[in-house]
Amino acid sequence: MSDWLVTQSLPVGRRPRALSPFREHLRDTFWFAPSAAMVSVFVVWVAAQALDTAIVDALREEGDYETLDELLRFAEDAKAVVNAVSSAMMTFIGVVFSISLVAVQMASGQFTPRVVRLFVRSRITKATFAVFLATFVLTLLVLTAFDTADDPRDVTTLPLVQSILTLCMVALSLLLFVLYVNTTLRLMRISHVIARIATESFRVIASMPPSTGGPQTPEFGSVTAWVPHEGRAGVLRDVHIARLVRVARKHGVVLRLIPRIGDFVVPGTPVLAVHGRAAPPRAALRYTTSVGVERTYHQDLGFGLRQLCDIALRALSPAINDPTTAVQALDRIVQFLAALSRQPLDAALHRDRGGAVRLVQPVPGWTELVDLGFTEVRGCALGNPQVSRRMLAALDDLLLLAPEDRREPLLRHRELLRQAVDETARNPADRTFALHPDRQGIG
């Protein structure tokens, strides 16, 4: 039964292709999608303008001025529509931007400031802003293409295709606006936020290299060189694993990452240990580590768990006092730990095409993850029997899943919780009620 539960906790399907740090960082930015959309719409407008010119030239060569006169009247009507769209689009963009700011502010205050990243990474939000800005730019470009001639014989171009393209962009903008409002409302609901955090966390688990059955931390001999961190101080966001493996293979060494993803590094401190030979040249190791101001999901195994704990802690604070939200966070904490209960931890071994280990990346151990998931929440669970009951059920379930050598931290947290409840609940009936395992808290 335990194997079945672990299998169900892991994502189903083939292992996803690992994203490069550059692609992952683009997902964390908000400027790239709108900028790319505005450049793309300019290219499309140039092509549409060339097509409009070709249509007018073909009609003039055939002498079909009656059709040209009809198209000229159509262009006048289209110009009025494009003018209205151009005037209203910036107002529309302002409304959407205001909705985003309010949603981000509410989510940051109610859940945790770190969930703001979910809004920044939202594809619908980026697509909505990108299409709105592209539509506005397109209307300005189309307005410059209208011909002021009254005689069909003097007409050189008519923005027919461009006008139709503008109307299509307006329709797409309206559709995306509906989807955007729906997505924003979902992200303001704690259940969906917690689910999104869990989904991102499971992607990190899925991207971990598979175990080969050998020792998890093989010996590579003594350290032959150290590679210091160069650049600004900050949080180690991720490393370019593929490039480091290629460099290590090319120079016949094994590289071992010293800080863990999510650690704060300062210039001059060792970031890589080299085993086997001299350190590769600095030029080969350039842009292999990324430092930022905050942690990311990309390679950080504990970041999602940290966010779930923060949500639970804020829900249990006296200012909010929402134990049901804490129970929902505990549900996902259990799911996350259950998926890792039999996974090799402490170090991720990245191999080259020949199967030789070339990069050793430290990851949190089982005890560290269990402590991260339960220590702080356990301290705030006192006086909330719904949370203590759910935590006891969670620990019991994990004890069924975890192998024998991983049961100690689970037993420790269960005993500490029992002792804390015994000390705070003076009524025996209250103690018995608070220490009864229940997967729904009070179900």
C-alpha positions in Angstrom: 0.0 0.0 0.0 2.8 2.4 0.8 4.4 2.0 -2.7 1.0 2.8 -4.3 0.7 6.0 -2.3 4.2 7.1 -3.2 3.6 6.4 -6.9 0.4 8.4 -6.8 2.2 11.4 -5.2 4.7 11.7 -8.0 3.8 13.4 -11.3 2.6 10.9 -14.0 4.3 10.9 -17.4 7.8 11.1 -18.8 10.4 13.2 -17.1 10.1 16.8 -18.2 13.0 18.4 -20.1 15.1 20.5 -17.8 14.8 24.2 -18.4 18.0 26.2 -18.7 18.4 28.9 -16.1 18.0 31.6 -18.8 14.6 30.3 -19.9 13.5 29.9 -16.3 14.5 33.5 -15.5 12.6 34.8 -18.5 9.5 33.2 -16.9 10.2 35.3 -13.8 10.3 38.5 -15.8 7.3 40.6 -16.8 8.8 42.7 -19.6 9.8 40.0 -22.1 6.3 38.8 -23.2 4.9 42.3 -23.8 8.1 43.5 -25.6 8.1 40.4 -27.8 4.5 40.9 -28.6 4.9 44.5 -29.7 7.9 43.6 -31.9 5.9 40.8 -33.4 2.9 42.9 -34.1 5.1 45.4 -35.9 6.4 42.7 -38.2 2.8 41.4 -38.8 1.7 45.0 -39.6 4.5 45.4 -42.2 3.3 42.2 -43.9 -0.3 43.2 -43.8 0.5 46.7 -45.2 2.4 45.0 -48.1 -0.7 42.8 -48.7 -3.0 45.8 -48.7 -0.8 47.6 -51.2 -0.8 44.6 -53.5 -4.6 44.4 -53.4 -5.0 48.1 -54.3 -2.4 47.8 -57.1 -4.1 44.8 -58.5 -7.5 46.6 -58.6 -6.0 49.7 -60.2 -4.3 47.6 -62.9 -7.7 46.0 -63.7 -9.4 49.4 -63.7 -12.0 48.2 -61.2 -12.5 51.7 -59.6 -16.0 50.8 -58.6 -14.6 48.2 -56.2 -12.0 50.7 -55.0 -14.7 53.2 -54.3 -16.6 50.6 -52.1 -13.4 49.7 -50.3 -12.7 53.4 -49.7 -16.1 53.8 -48.0 -15.4 50.7 -46.0 -12.0 52.1 -45.0 -13.7 55.3 -43.7 -16.0 53.2 -41.4 -13.0 51.0 -40.4 -11.0 54.2 -39.5 -13.7 55.2 -37.0 -13.6 51.8 -35.4 -9.8 51.8 -35.2 -9.9 55.3 -33.6 -12.4 54.1 -31.0 -10.3 51.0 -30.2 -7.1 53.1 -30.0 -8.7 55.5 -27.5 -10.3 52.8 -25.3 -7.4 50.3 -25.3 -5.1 52.3 -22.9 -8.0 52.7 -20.5 -8.6 49.0 -20.7 -5.0 48.3 -20.0 -5.2 50.6 -16.9 -8.2 48.7 -15.6 -6.4 45.4 -16.0 -3.2 46.8 -14.4 -5.3 48.1 -11.4 -6.9 44.7 -10.9 -3.5 43.0 -10.9 -2.1 45.4 -8.3 -5.1 44.9 -6.0 -4.9 41.1 -6.4 -1.2 41.1 -5.7 -1.6 43.3 -2.6 -4.4 41.2 -1.2 -2.5 37.9 -1.8 0.7 39.3 -0.3 -1.1 40.4 2.8 -3.3 37.4 3.3 -1.0 34.6 2.3 2.7 35.4 2.1 4.7 38.0 0.1 6.4 35.1 -1.7 3.2 34.2 -3.5 3.5 37.4 -5.6 5.8 35.3 -7.8 2.8 33.2 -8.9 1.2 36.3 -10.4 4.4 37.3 -12.1 4.8 33.8 -13.6 1.1 33.5 -14.7 1.0 32.9 -18.4 -2.5 34.3 -18.7 -1.5 37.6 -17.1 1.5 38.0 -19.4 -0.5 37.0 -22.4 -3.2 39.5 -21.5 -0.9 42.4 -21.1 1.1 41.4 -24.2 -2.0 41.2 -26.4 -3.5 44.5 -25.1 -0.3 46.4 -25.7 0.1 44.8 -29.1 -3.4 45.8 -30.0 -2.8 49.4 -29.0 0.4 49.5 -31.0 -1.3 48.0 -34.0 -4.1 50.6 -33.9 -1.6 53.4 -34.0 0.2 51.8 -36.9 -3.0 51.2 -38.8 -4.1 54.8 -38.3 -0.9 56.0 -40.1 -1.8 53.8 -43.1 -5.2 55.4 -44.0 -5.2 57.3 -47.3 -6.9 60.7 -47.2 -7.7 60.7 -51.0 -11.4 61.0 -52.0 -11.0 59.9 -55.6 -10.5 56.1 -56.0 -8.0 56.9 -58.8 -5.8 58.6 -56.3 -5.8 55.9 -53.7 -2.4 54.2 -53.2 -3.2 52.0 -50.2 -6.2 51.0 -48.1 -5.7 49.2 -44.7 -8.2 46.5 -45.4 -6.2 43.5 -44.1 -4.9 45.7 -41.3 -8.4 46.7 -40.2 -9.5 43.1 -40.2 -6.4 42.2 -38.2 -7.2 44.9 -35.7 -10.7 43.6 -35.2 -9.3 40.1 -34.6 -6.9 41.5 -32.0 -9.7 43.2 -30.3 -11.7 40.0 -30.1 -8.6 38.1 -28.8 -8.2 40.9 -26.2 -11.7 40.5 -25.0 -11.4 36.7 -24.7 -8.1 37.0 -22.8 -9.7 39.6 -20.5 -12.3 37.1 -19.5 -9.7 34.4 -18.9 -7.5 36.8 -17.0 -10.3 37.8 -14.6 -11.1 34.2 -14.0 -7.5 33.3 -13.4 -6.9 36.3 -11.1 -9.9 35.3 -9.0 -8.7 31.8 -8.7 -5.2 33.0 -7.6 -6.9 35.0 -4.9 -8.4 31.8 -3.4 -6.1 30.1 -1.0 -6.9 26.6 -2.2 -5.7 27.4 -5.7 -2.6 29.2 -4.5 -1.6 26.2 -2.4 -2.3 23.9 -5.3 -0.1 26.0 -7.6 2.8 26.0 -5.0 2.5 22.2 -4.8 2.5 21.8 -8.6 5.7 23.9 -8.9 7.3 21.9 -6.1 6.6 18.6 -7.8 8.2 19.9 -10.9 11.4 20.2 -8.9 11.1 16.7 -7.7 10.5 15.4 -11.3 13.6 17.2 -12.5 15.9 15.5 -10.0 18.3 13.0 -11.6 17.2 9.4 -11.1 19.0 7.2 -8.7 21.3 4.5 -10.2 21.2 2.3 -7.1 24.8 3.1 -6.1 26.1 5.1 -3.2 24.4 8.5 -3.0 27.6 10.4 -2.2 30.5 8.5 -3.7 34.1 9.4 -2.9 36.0 11.4 -5.4 39.2 11.9 -3.5 40.5 15.1 -2.0 39.7 18.6 -3.2 42.3 19.8 -5.8 41.0 23.3 -6.2 38.3 25.7 -5.1 36.3 28.1 -7.4 35.2 31.3 -5.5 32.1 33.2 -6.2 32.6 36.3 -8.2 30.0 39.0 -8.7 27.4 40.4 -6.4 26.2 38.9 -3.1 22.7 37.3 -3.1 20.7 34.1 -3.0 22.0 31.3 -5.2 19.0 30.8 -7.5 20.2 28.0 -9.7 23.2 26.6 -11.6 23.5 25.7 -15.3 23.8 22.0 -14.8 24.3 21.0 -18.4 27.1 23.5 -18.9 28.8 22.4 -15.6 28.6 18.8 -16.6 30.1 19.6 -20.1 33.0 21.6 -18.5 33.7 18.9 -15.9 33.8 16.2 -18.6 36.0 18.2 -20.9 38.6 18.8 -18.2 38.3 15.4 -16.6 37.2 16.6 -13.2 34.3 16.3 -10.8 32.7 19.5 -9.6 30.9 19.7 -6.3 28.6 22.6 -5.5 29.4 24.0 -2.0 26.3 26.1 -1.2 22.9 24.7 -1.6 20.4 26.3 -3.9 18.7 29.0 -1.9 21.8 29.8 0.3 23.0 33.4 0.5 26.5 33.7 -1.0 29.0 36.5 -0.9 31.9 37.3 -3.2 35.1 35.4 -2.5 33.4 32.4 -0.7 33.9 29.0 -2.4 31.1 28.0 -4.7 32.6 24.9 -6.4 35.0 22.3 -5.2 37.1 20.6 -7.9 38.1 16.9 -7.5 40.7 15.2 -9.7 42.7 17.9 -11.5 43.2 21.7 -11.6 40.2 23.9 -11.8 38.8 24.7 -15.2 39.5 28.2 -16.5 37.2 30.9 -15.3 36.0 31.6 -18.8 34.5 28.1 -19.0 32.7 28.5 -15.7 31.3 32.0 -16.5 27.5 32.3 -16.3 27.2 28.8 -14.7 25.7 30.2 -11.4 22.9 32.6 -11.0 22.5 34.9 -8.0 19.4 37.0 -7.3 17.5 38.7 -4.5 15.0 35.9 -3.9 14.7 32.1 -4.1 13.0 30.5 -7.1 11.3 27.1 -7.7 13.7 26.1 -10.5 16.1 23.9 -8.6 15.2 24.8 -5.0 13.7 21.6 -3.4 12.7 23.3 -0.2 11.3 26.6 -1.5 7.8 25.3 -2.1 7.8 23.7 1.4 9.0 27.0 2.8 6.0 28.8 1.2 3.5 26.3 2.5 4.8 26.7 6.0 4.7 30.5 5.7 1.0 30.3 4.7 0.2 28.0 7.6 2.0 30.2 10.1 0.3 33.3 8.9 -3.1 31.5 9.0 -2.4 30.5 12.6 -1.3 34.0 13.7 -3.6 35.8 16.2 -4.4 38.5 13.6 -5.9 36.0 11.1 -6.7 32.9 13.2 -7.6 30.6 10.2 -6.7 27.0 11.2 -8.6 25.6 8.2 -6.1 27.3 5.9 -3.3 25.8 8.0 -4.8 22.4 7.5 -4.9 22.9 3.7 -1.3 23.8 3.8 -0.5 20.7 5.9 -2.3 18.5 3.3 0.2 19.6 0.6 3.1 19.4 3.0 2.2 15.7 3.6 1.9 15.2 -0.1 5.3 16.7 -0.8 7.0 14.7 1.9 5.3 11.5 0.9 6.7 11.9 -2.6 10.2 12.2 -1.2 9.9 9.5 1.5 11.8 7.0 -0.6 13.7 9.3 -2.9 17.5 9.6 -2.5 18.3 13.0 -0.9 21.3 14.9 0.5 23.0 15.1 -2.9 21.9 15.1 -6.6 24.4 13.3 -8.9 24.5 14.6 -12.4 26.3 12.4 -14.9 27.7 12.8 -18.4 26.7 10.8 -21.4 29.1 8.0 -20.4 27.5 7.6 -17.0 30.3 9.2 -15.0 29.4 11.6 -12.2 30.5 15.1 -13.1 28.5 17.3 -10.8 27.4 16.8 -7.2 24.7 19.2 -6.1 23.7 19.3 -2.4 20.0 19.1 -1.7 18.1 19.1 1.6 18.1 15.8 3.5 15.0 14.0 4.8 15.4 15.2 8.4 15.8 18.8 7.2 12.7 18.7 5.0 10.6 17.1 7.8 11.8 19.8 10.3 11.0 22.5 7.7 7.6 21.1 7.2 6.5 20.6 10.8 8.7 22.5 13.4 7.2 26.0 13.0 3.7 24.8 12.4 3.8 22.5 15.4 4.8 25.5 17.6 1.8 27.4 16.4 -0.6 24.5 16.6 -1.1 24.7 20.3 -4.6 25.8 21.1 -5.8 24.7 17.7 -7.0 21.1 17.9 -7.9 21.1 14.3 -4.3 21.6 13.4 -2.8 19.2 16.0 -5.2 16.5 14.9 -4.3 17.0 11.3 -0.6 17.0 12.0 -0.8 13.8 14.0 -2.6 12.1 11.1 0.0 13.4 8.7 2.8 12.0 10.8 1.1 8.7 11.1 0.6 8.5 7.3 4.3 9.4 6.7 5.4 6.8 9.2 3.6 4.2 7.1 5.4 5.4 3.9 8.9 6.1 5.2 11.5 3.4 5.4 12.9 2.4 8.8 15.9 4.7 8.6 13.7 7.8 8.1 11.2 7.3 10.9 13.2 9.0 13.6 12.3 12.7 12.7 8.7 11.8 12.3 8.5 10.0 15.7 10.3 13.0 17.3 7.8 15.5 16.0 4.9 13.4 17.0 6.3 13.0 20.5 7.0 16.8 20.8 3.5 17.6 19.7 2.0 15.2 22.3 4.2 16.8 25.0 3.2 20.3 24.0 -0.5 19.5 24.0 -0.2 17.8 27.3 1.4 20.9 28.8 -1.1 23.4 27.4 -4.4 21.5 27.5 -5.2 21.1 31.2 -8.5 19.3 30.7 -8.0 15.6 30.0 -10.9 15.5 27.6 -9.4 18.4 25.7 -6.1 16.7 25.5 -7.7 13.5 24.2 -9.6 15.4 21.6 -6.6 17.4 20.4 -4.4 14.3 20.1 -6.8 12.2 18.1 -5.5 11.9 14.5 -7.9 13.2 11.9 -7.0 13.9 8.2 -9.6 16.6 8.1 -8.6 18.2 11.3 -12.1 18.1 12.7 -13.9 16.1 10.1 
